[in-house]
Amino acid sequence: QVELVESGGGSVQAGGSLRLSCTISVQFTAGYCMGWFRQLPDKGREAVATIDHLESTYYTDSVKGRFTISKDSDKNTLYLQMDSLKPEDSAMYYCATADDRVYCVHPQVYDFGSWGQGTQVTVSS
């Protein structure tokens, strides 16, 4: 059973930055996909960014140029650097893993089997 624990959420004004971290209980291995998703109240969960073991990345259009996903394999930790934050970025953010890097290309919630508990990000105007 993979355990994921997010941290780093909080409240920030528009234009500010936050860095989310996700500690994963297992070693990063070849073939995995790891990602960040977000969810608004009464809305579905959407993929924000993914990264695979080859460091190939995916970003949803609304965050391109503002968010950066990265990983530290030595620390089993996934990051999401969020800059130039906007009020519409406010959501609960979740990290997740999938057991095949193919799921990084067009990430769907149902392809990711392990999830963290989420961390809240609130951006005020």
Summary of the structure (lengths in Angstrom):
residues: 125
radius of gyration: 13.4
end to end distance: 39.8
largest distance: 41.2
contacts: 390
relative contact order: 0.32
helix: 10%
strand: 49%
